Amino acid sequence: MLTILFDGIAYGMLLFILGCGLAVTLGLMNFINLAHGAFAMAGGYIAVWLVNRLGVAFLAALPLTFLFSAALGVIVERSLYVHVYRKSHLQQVLFTIGLVFMSVAAVDFLMGSEQQFIQLPEAFKGQFNLMGVGIGRYRLLIIAICGALTLILQFVLTATRFGSRLRAAVDDARVAQGLGINVGWVFAVTFAVGSGLAGLGGALGTELLGLDPAFPLKYLIYFLIVVAVGGTSSITGPFLAALLLGIADVAGKYYIPSVGAFVIYTIMVVVLIARPHGLFGRVTAR
Amino acid sequence: MMAAADIARPLANRARWGVLETVFWAAAIGTLFLAPSRHLILTQVAVLGLFALSLDLILGYAGILSLGHAAFFGLGAYTAGLLAAHAVTTEPLLGLVAAGAIAAVFGLLTSVLILRGSDLTRLMVTLGVALMLRELANKLDWLTGGADGLQGIVMPPLLGVFPFDIAGHVAYAYSLAVLFIMFLLARRLVNSPFGLSLRAIKANRLRCAAIGIAVDRRLIAIYTIAAGYAGIAGALLTQTTQFASLDVLGFERSADVLLVLILGGPGYLYGGLIGALVLTLVQDGLINLTARYWQFWIGLALVIIVLGGDPVRRLGASLGRAARRLSATRGSAQMVESRREAGR
């Protein structure tokens, strides 16, 4: 019981790290980025490559993965996405679906279609018993890393100058621009960090979620649920939504495997009908 | 205020058959006799075209963005497949009607979901509904065959007279006939005052509500109709291939049909048909070169369409405009004529 809760929390935190970048891009630019999972996949493959081929230590590979995905995010954002912000939602959807398809096929071509496994250090394998609760070492690591990152994100967002600029831009980009905030720059930085975190999540998630070329499509709906249920006006909303989703998914698959993923889709649809702006979102004036 | 007659005349002008339209359908019928070796692939074109036509009704006319239109397609496909596999009906046409009806009912039930919220909400809800159906079909493997697909479908002869042959001649004639009839109905629909009000809703929903158009009811109506169309397209696929698998409900299928429609251009009914023809033929040509990485080229096409606009759509749109201009000039010439008559 508690083990399931623990696994669910680890899973949820991972989903949060994977999805929080999407929440910000959606809230800030009103931009529907269905290709978010592609950055996570890129991070996952880079981590596998670094660890398995080049023999980089697992923990050292994580920051490298973050940097790589963030750089990739900046390049793609500045070269491609900037042209699409002003287009209609339909065109944004088409564009990002196109990017997903291209990334899926490209990774299939470069790395093959089989599932990738990352070589974990012995220290992170197996589980230990803590007062009758089986705790997986790797999951504990995930919770530690993701928890720390969440705290840092929350601190940056609420207590720094950049955070307040970002929040101002999310609330009303035009007014923020008028007050001298360089919204485009804020957005580029945010996009880079979001992509980096997605890549980091992809690297951490290789063991838990699996990694193959279909990754961006398989988990697209999970990212969207995190954003849809959590709303885009804060990061606590998506965080709670991700935790709920993680726990519900793990518990659902464990207790009622015959229903499987059906549970979370139903939850999402119901939440969206009842509260179109998300469970924790607030209605903005736009 | 505009009198009903003032609306009726432009609508009637718009509904008149243009030269290009006649040519298009004459060519389609011509393929029945002139290209017998291509009937298998042309059947695919007809099915995909009907599916895209269905999406055009909601996206091109009512402006509803959907990422889960495959839900209705798949529902129709499985309905037709199950009816045939369990020999409930021995007539393909009945299966077709039943599939359309069931998909339409499901459309009616889920249409409340697309009335509220933003584009993004609709996108996710439609995607969620399609994924739910796919998961359901996967889990109900005693009924649907699960991941193995629905097997053992044997199609009885059409109308009890024409057995489906291996070269697909009957299947193509059947698909083309269904497509043409459904197209005529859609054409009638979008050239009616109802169709006009849909365009108005797409342009400005708030204002429509203000001038007394029952926005929600019309959106529900068109969503239900489009769902029925998609169901019939799915049923056609099952009946002509005698197989249904989980990918009829998949995300890729929803995305593909979106691409087809965008390629041909939404909002003038022919877009889906032209897009289906272009995409299927290109795919058929390229599949031997890059079967496994076909998705990459679809993706690239989408990216290029958004970034640069696409020649096919522009061509289609200008053809559509030319056709309308042709019929419009004819219409106004007649109006001048009738006024002269009245003046005498």
Interface residues (C-beta under 8 A of the other chain):
Chain A: L26 I32 L80 H83 V84 K87 H89 L90 Q91 Q92 V93 L94 F95 I97 G98 L99 V100 F101 M102 S103 V104 A105 A106 D108 F109 L217 L220 I221 L224 I225 A228 S258 V259 G260 A261 F262 Y265 T266 M268 V269 L272 I273 P276
Chain B: L59 L65 L67 V112 L113 R116 G117 S118 D119 L120 T121 L123 M124 V125 L127 G128 V129 L131 M132 E135 L136 N138 K139 F251 E252 A255 L258 L259 I262 R292 Y293 W294 Q295 F296 I298 G299 L300 A301 L302 V303 I305 V306 L307
